[in-house]
Amino acid sequence: MNRFEGRVALVTGGGGGMGEATVTRLADEGAIVYALDVDAPSVDKLAAEHRNQGHDVRAIHADVTSGDDLDAAFLTLANEQGRLDVLVDIAGGSMAGLVSELADEEWERYYRLNVLSTVMASRRAIGMMKAQGGGSIVVMSSISGVRGDPGWAVYNTTKAALINFTECLAWEVGGDGIRVNAICPGPIKSKRMIDSLPDDKFIKLYNDSTALGRMGEPEEVAAAIAFLASDDAAFITGAHLVADGGLTARTGQPIVPPDE
């Protein structure tokens, strides 16, 4: 498929995991992709690999929590392309900790990293998209934004905020031809997630938590993001698409076997 032929996309957090997979998917489908990440070596390597394959992938080194960095990134887009058709806001992070124990500074840090960074990038994208008559924004939320997890309130509440932000923004810019949707992945077998697990038994626990009996792959999330960003989703906006292998399809209550 070449759904993004001739279109320009910006992927924040594009240097690894689901961000890298999304850059690859959009490039495979013909987009000119700008991969933005604070990890310069990662995006430089990714862009070089894609250029060797004949794809137009370009690296931008930026901190998504810095308005100045984002201004510079969008100026580069404006100067080099004059348009932006797709923004995928993936950059973010997670942290465990009890509400009563996490310092105020940690709450501020993760709200800035997960929520405000998405707001700032989206605000800058809106101006370009309005001028050209439309575009698509995909926000990285999580199933953690639709359910509670004890010990993860700072992460879950930021992801919940992004779902509501998506809904609000979709109504604000729908008349300008801009669609805004959120993707809510479940357990995804990215390097960052696997490295965060204390031991291998947690892989089985995550596998067993899904109806499909396995964790997802970053490429599967990238496929869902590409759908939301494409014209195949032309009448979808303000939605959050869950991609969790069925994890949230059950209540979590103990299962009592039916009478034989």
Backbone hydrogen bonds, N-H to C=O, Kabsch-Sander energy under -0.5 kcal/mol:
donor,donor_aa,acceptor,acceptor_aa,energy
4,F,29,E,-1.8
5,E,2,N,-1.4
6,G,30,G,-1.0
7,R,4,F,-2.3
9,A,32,I,-2.9
10,L,86,V,-2.5
11,V,34,Y,-2.7
12,T,10,L,-0.5
12,T,88,V,-2.4
13,G,36,L,-1.4
14,G,11,V,-0.7
14,G,36,L,-2.3
16,G,13,G,-0.8
19,G,16,G,-1.3
20,E,16,G,-1.0
21,A,17,G,-2.3
22,T,18,M,-1.9
23,V,19,G,-2.4
24,T,20,E,-2.4
25,R,21,A,-2.3
26,L,22,T,-2.6
27,A,23,V,-2.4
28,D,24,T,-2.7
29,E,25,R,-1.3
30,G,27,A,-1.9
31,A,26,L,-2.5
32,I,7,R,-3.0
33,V,31,A,-0.7
33,V,56,D,-2.2
34,Y,9,A,-2.9
35,A,33,V,-0.6
35,A,58,R,-2.9
36,L,11,V,-2.7
36,L,34,Y,-0.7
37,D,60,I,-2.1
40,A,38,V,-1.3
43,V,39,D,-1.7
44,D,40,A,-2.5
45,K,41,P,-2.2
46,L,42,S,-2.3
47,A,43,V,-2.7
48,A,44,D,-2.2
49,E,45,K,-2.3
50,H,46,L,-2.1
51,R,47,A,-2.4
52,N,48,A,-1.9
53,Q,49,E,-0.7
53,Q,50,H,-0.9
54,G,51,R,-1.4
55,H,50,H,-2.7
57,V,55,H,-1.1
58,R,33,V,-2.9
60,I,35,A,-2.6
62,A,37,D,-1.4
62,A,60,I,-0.7
64,V,62,A,-0.6
66,S,63,D,-2.2
67,G,65,T,-0.6
70,L,66,S,-2.2
71,D,67,G,-2.5
72,A,68,D,-2.2
73,A,69,D,-2.2
74,F,70,L,-2.6
75,L,71,D,-1.9
76,T,72,A,-2.0
77,L,73,A,-2.0
78,A,74,F,-2.5
79,N,75,L,-2.7
80,E,76,T,-2.6
81,Q,77,L,-2.9
82,G,77,L,-1.6
83,R,77,L,-0.5
85,D,8,V,-2.0
86,V,8,V,-2.0
87,L,136,S,-2.4
88,V,10,L,-2.9
89,D,87,L,-0.6
89,D,138,V,-2.7
90,I,12,T,-0.8
90,I,88,V,-1.1
97,G,151,G,-3.4
101,E,98,L,-1.4
102,L,98,L,-2.2
106,E,103,A,-0.8
107,W,103,A,-1.6
108,E,104,D,-2.5
109,R,105,E,-2.3
110,Y,106,E,-2.3
111,Y,107,W,-2.2
112,R,108,E,-2.1
113,L,109,R,-2.3
114,N,110,Y,-2.6
115,V,110,Y,-0.5
115,V,111,Y,-1.5
116,L,111,Y,-2.6
117,S,112,R,-1.6
119,V,115,V,-2.4
120,M,116,L,-3.0
121,A,117,S,-2.3
122,S,118,T,-2.5
123,R,119,V,-2.6
124,R,120,M,-1.7
125,A,121,A,-2.0
126,I,122,S,-2.4
127,G,123,R,-1.1
128,M,124,R,-1.0
129,M,125,A,-2.7
130,K,126,I,-2.9
131,A,127,G,-1.6
132,Q,128,M,-1.2
133,G,129,M,-0.9
133,G,130,K,-0.8
134,G,129,M,-2.7
135,G,177,G,-1.6
136,S,85,D,-2.2
137,I,179,R,-2.9
138,V,87,L,-2.8
139,V,181,N,-2.9
140,M,89,D,-2.1
141,S,139,V,-1.0
141,S,183,I,-2.5
143,I,185,P,-2.2
145,G,142,S,-1.8
146,V,143,I,-1.4
147,R,143,I,-0.8
152,W,149,D,-2.1
155,Y,95,M,-0.5
156,N,152,W,-2.9
157,T,153,A,-2.6
158,T,154,V,-1.0
159,K,155,Y,-2.1
160,A,156,N,-2.3
161,A,157,T,-2.1
162,L,158,T,-1.5
163,I,159,K,-1.2
164,N,160,A,-1.7
165,F,161,A,-2.5
166,T,162,L,-2.2
167,E,163,I,-1.9
168,C,164,N,-2.6
169,L,165,F,-2.9
170,A,166,T,-2.2
171,W,167,E,-1.3
172,E,168,C,-1.6
173,V,169,L,-2.2
174,G,170,A,-1.0
176,D,173,V,-1.5
177,G,174,G,-1.8
178,I,173,V,-1.7
179,R,135,G,-2.3
179,R,177,G,-0.5
181,N,137,I,-2.4
182,A,239,A,-2.9
183,I,139,V,-2.7
184,C,241,L,-3.3
186,G,243,A,-2.1
189,K,216,G,-3.8
190,S,188,I,-2.4
194,I,190,S,-2.6
195,D,191,K,-2.6
196,S,192,R,-0.9
196,S,193,M,-0.6
197,L,193,M,-0.7
197,L,194,I,-1.1
202,F,199,D,-1.6
203,I,200,D,-1.2
204,K,200,D,-1.1
205,L,201,K,-1.8
206,Y,202,F,-2.6
207,N,203,I,-2.7
208,D,204,K,-2.9
209,S,205,L,-0.8
209,S,206,Y,-0.6
210,T,207,N,-1.3
211,A,245,G,-1.3
212,L,245,G,-1.4
213,G,210,T,-0.9
216,G,187,P,-2.8
220,E,217,E,-1.2
221,V,217,E,-1.3
222,A,218,P,-2.3
223,A,219,E,-1.7
224,A,220,E,-1.4
225,I,221,V,-2.5
226,A,222,A,-2.6
227,F,223,A,-1.9
228,L,224,A,-2.3
229,A,225,I,-2.3
230,S,226,A,-1.2
230,S,227,F,-0.7
233,A,230,S,-1.5
234,A,231,D,-1.6
236,I,233,A,-2.2
237,T,235,F,-0.6
238,G,180,V,-3.5
241,L,182,A,-2.8
242,V,240,H,-0.6
243,A,184,C,-2.2
247,L,244,D,-1.5
249,A,246,G,-1.6
250,R,247,L,-0.8
256,V,254,P,-0.6
